[in-house]
Amino acid sequence: MLGGRARRVAPEVAAEAGVVVEEPGSGFCGAVVRVERGTARHDAVVLEDRHGRQRVFPMAPAGFLLDGRPVTLVRPVATPAPARRVSASGSVRVEGLRARTAAASRIWVEGVHDAELVELVWGHDLRVEGVVVEPLDGVDHLAEAVAGFGPGPGRRLGVLVDHLVAGSKESRAAAGVAGEHVLVTGHPYVDIWQAVKPSVLGIPAWPSVPRGVAWKDGVCAALGWGDPAQGWRRVRAAVTGFRDLEAPLVGAVERLIDFVTEA
């Protein structure tokens, strides 16, 4: 170019999984998770930071920094490779798995539906770790149950609680048992059903249930799902993996698994 400096062109870098880049506009730094179909002009890339947070950015020219230098991310060339099977929780499936002997640590959930949903999504991970999930009949007698379990070193207890919001009876029960060897996490929903995304079930939102009406009965009546047993079969059949669940439940279960499997 006469009378000026030649314009630099940012080098192209394949957006391979694991490549760490920064999006300078937001300052978000993370590893490439995958490339998705974006707009007519640009594909999109999903980045995940070290806290597990994910964000999506358009793959615009010179749109990212790699080692401090501008680069243009491009869709990687597909190469034949052995497919890695992924479990419903998003973890890499361990082939030929034989479940480990159950560890002393446990995860408790409030009811049978909670236990079935956790098994459906995280069952593979739990069998790898040898962790058993057991249903409670609510949390009204949680303190007595925890005392009977006898948590301690090598015998940790994780408890998943519905409707864990400030001022609820569940939050008071949780505060009464939490300790070095007991972790209580939960989600804000009235029932575990509500932690399933409505879109997965083909409904715009979970219906409001009047006070004094059992929540599952009210939901089934409003949606024409029959009785709660029929409703649960519909809910359970719609869930294929963690992406079908609301983030508060996913985060709560992941924290419990990490807690009870820590050395």
C-alpha positions in Angstrom: 0.0 0.0 0.0 1.5 3.3 -1.1 1.6 6.2 1.4 0.8 4.0 4.4 1.4 0.8 6.2 0.0 -2.5 5.0 -3.1 -3.5 7.0 -2.4 -6.5 9.2 -4.7 -9.5 8.8 -5.4 -11.5 12.0 -4.3 -15.1 11.6 -6.9 -17.8 11.5 -7.0 -20.3 14.3 -9.2 -23.4 14.3 -11.7 -23.3 17.2 -10.7 -26.6 18.5 -12.1 -27.7 21.9 -9.8 -26.6 24.7 -8.2 -23.6 22.9 -8.2 -20.7 25.4 -9.0 -17.2 24.0 -10.3 -13.9 25.3 -13.2 -11.9 23.9 -11.7 -8.4 24.3 -15.1 -6.5 24.2 -16.3 -8.3 27.4 -13.0 -9.4 28.9 -14.4 -13.0 29.1 -11.6 -15.6 28.9 -12.4 -19.2 28.4 -11.7 -22.5 26.6 -13.6 -23.3 23.4 -16.4 -25.8 24.1 -17.9 -26.0 20.6 -18.8 -24.1 17.5 -22.5 -23.5 16.8 -24.4 -22.2 13.8 -24.8 -18.5 14.2 -26.0 -15.7 12.0 -25.7 -15.6 8.2 -22.4 -13.7 8.6 -20.6 -15.6 11.3 -20.7 -18.9 13.2 -20.7 -18.7 17.0 -18.3 -20.2 19.5 -19.1 -21.3 23.0 -16.5 -20.5 25.6 -16.3 -21.8 29.2 -14.3 -20.1 31.9 -12.6 -21.7 34.9 -15.7 -21.4 37.0 -17.7 -23.4 34.5 -19.6 -20.3 33.2 -20.4 -20.4 29.5 -21.0 -17.6 27.0 -21.6 -17.5 23.2 -19.8 -15.1 20.9 -19.9 -14.5 17.1 -16.7 -15.6 15.4 -16.0 -12.2 13.8 -12.7 -11.4 12.1 -10.0 -10.6 14.6 -12.7 -11.0 17.3 -10.5 -12.8 19.9 -7.2 -12.6 21.6 -4.9 -15.6 21.7 -1.8 -15.1 23.9 -2.6 -11.4 23.7 -2.7 -11.2 19.9 -5.8 -10.8 17.7 -6.9 -13.9 15.9 -9.9 -15.0 13.8 -11.5 -18.2 15.0 -12.7 -20.5 12.3 -14.7 -23.7 12.3 -12.2 -26.6 12.6 -12.0 -29.1 9.8 -13.8 -32.2 10.7 -11.5 -35.2 11.0 -12.6 -38.8 11.6 -12.0 -39.7 15.2 -13.4 -42.2 17.7 -16.6 -40.7 19.1 -16.6 -40.1 22.8 -19.9 -41.1 24.4 -21.2 -38.6 26.8 -23.5 -39.4 29.7 -26.7 -37.5 30.4 -24.9 -35.2 32.9 -22.4 -34.2 30.2 -19.5 -36.2 31.5 -17.5 -38.6 29.4 -19.0 -42.0 29.7 -16.8 -44.7 31.1 -17.2 -47.7 28.9 -17.3 -51.2 30.4 -18.1 -49.7 33.7 -18.8 -52.0 36.7 -20.3 -50.0 39.5 -18.0 -49.5 42.5 -18.8 -50.9 45.9 -21.0 -48.3 47.5 -19.0 -45.6 49.4 -19.9 -44.7 53.0 -21.0 -41.2 51.9 -24.5 -40.6 50.7 -26.7 -38.1 48.9 -30.2 -37.7 50.2 -33.1 -36.2 48.3 -36.6 -35.3 49.4 -38.6 -37.9 47.6 -38.8 -40.7 45.0 -39.2 -38.3 42.0 -36.1 -36.4 43.1 -34.2 -39.7 43.3 -35.4 -40.9 39.9 -34.5 -37.6 38.2 -31.0 -37.5 39.8 -30.4 -41.1 38.7 -31.7 -40.4 35.2 -29.2 -37.5 34.7 -26.3 -38.3 37.0 -26.6 -42.1 37.5 -23.5 -42.9 35.4 -21.4 -40.5 37.4 -22.7 -41.8 40.7 -21.9 -45.4 39.8 -18.4 -44.4 38.8 -17.9 -42.8 42.2 -19.9 -45.5 44.1 -22.3 -43.0 45.6 -25.8 -44.0 46.5 -28.8 -41.6 46.3 -31.5 -42.2 48.9 -35.0 -40.6 49.1 -36.3 -39.0 52.3 -39.9 -38.4 53.1 -39.5 -34.6 53.2 -37.3 -32.7 55.6 -39.5 -32.4 58.7 -37.3 -34.8 60.6 -34.0 -34.0 58.8 -32.0 -33.3 62.0 -32.9 -36.7 63.5 -32.1 -38.5 60.3 -28.7 -36.8 60.0 -27.9 -37.7 63.7 -28.8 -41.3 63.0 -26.6 -41.4 59.9 -23.6 -40.2 61.9 -21.6 -38.1 59.4 -17.8 -37.8 59.8 -14.5 -38.1 58.1 -14.9 -40.5 55.1 -18.7 -40.5 55.7 -20.0 -37.4 54.2 -23.6 -36.5 53.6 -25.1 -34.3 50.9 -28.7 -33.3 51.0 -30.7 -31.9 48.1 -33.7 -29.8 49.2 -36.7 -28.4 47.3 -37.8 -24.8 47.8 -34.5 -23.8 49.5 -35.3 -20.1 49.8 -34.8 -17.6 52.6 -37.4 -18.0 55.4 -38.8 -21.3 54.2 -39.0 -24.4 56.6 -36.5 -26.1 54.2 -33.9 -23.3 54.8 -34.4 -23.6 58.6 -33.9 -27.4 58.4 -30.8 -27.0 56.3 -29.3 -24.5 58.7 -29.8 -26.9 61.5 -27.8 -29.7 60.0 -25.1 -28.1 57.9 -21.5 -28.7 59.0 -18.1 -29.9 58.1 -19.3 -33.3 56.9 -22.8 -32.3 55.8 -23.6 -30.1 52.8 -27.2 -29.0 52.1 -27.9 -27.6 48.6 -31.2 -27.0 46.9 -33.2 -25.1 44.3 -35.9 -22.5 44.6 -38.7 -24.5 43.0 -41.7 -25.8 45.0 -41.2 -29.3 43.5 -38.5 -31.1 41.6 -40.9 -31.1 38.5 -40.5 -27.4 38.3 -36.8 -27.8 37.7 -37.5 -29.3 34.3 -37.6 -26.6 31.7 -41.2 -26.0 30.5 -40.0 -25.9 26.8 -38.9 -29.5 27.2 -42.5 -30.5 28.0 -44.0 -28.3 25.3 -45.7 -25.9 27.7 -45.0 -22.1 27.9 -44.7 -22.1 31.7 -45.5 -24.2 34.8 -49.1 -23.2 35.9 -49.8 -21.4 39.1 -51.5 -23.5 41.7 -53.9 -22.0 44.2 -53.0 -22.1 47.9 -54.5 -25.1 49.6 -54.2 -27.3 46.5 -51.4 -30.0 46.4 -49.0 -28.7 43.8 -48.7 -31.8 41.7 -52.5 -32.2 41.7 -53.0 -28.6 40.7 -50.5 -28.9 37.9 -51.9 -32.1 36.5 -55.5 -30.6 36.6 -54.4 -27.4 34.8 -52.5 -29.3 32.1 -54.9 -32.2 31.6 -52.2 -34.7 32.6 -54.4 -37.0 34.7 -53.2 -37.9 38.2 -49.6 -37.2 39.5 -48.4 -40.7 38.6 -49.4 -40.0 35.0 -47.9 -36.5 35.2 -44.6 -37.8 36.5 -44.3 -40.3 33.7 -44.7 -37.5 31.2 -42.1 -35.3 33.0 -39.6 -38.1 33.4 -39.9 -39.2 29.7 -39.2 -35.6 28.5 -35.8 -35.4 30.3 -32.8 -36.7 28.3 -29.9 -34.9 30.0 -28.8 -31.9 32.1 -29.7 -29.4 29.4 -33.3 -30.2 30.0 -33.0 -29.0 33.6 -32.9 -25.5 35.1 -29.4 -24.3 36.1 -30.1 -24.1 39.9 -30.8 -27.8 40.1 -27.8 -28.7 37.9 -25.5 -26.7 40.1 -26.9 -28.0 43.3 -26.5 -31.6 42.4 -23.0 -31.1 40.9 -21.9 -29.5 44.2 -23.2 -32.4 46.2 -21.4 -34.9 44.1 -18.2 -33.0 44.4 -18.6 -32.7 48.2 -19.3 -36.4 48.9 -16.5 -37.6 46.6 -13.8 -35.4 47.9 -10.9 -37.4 49.4 
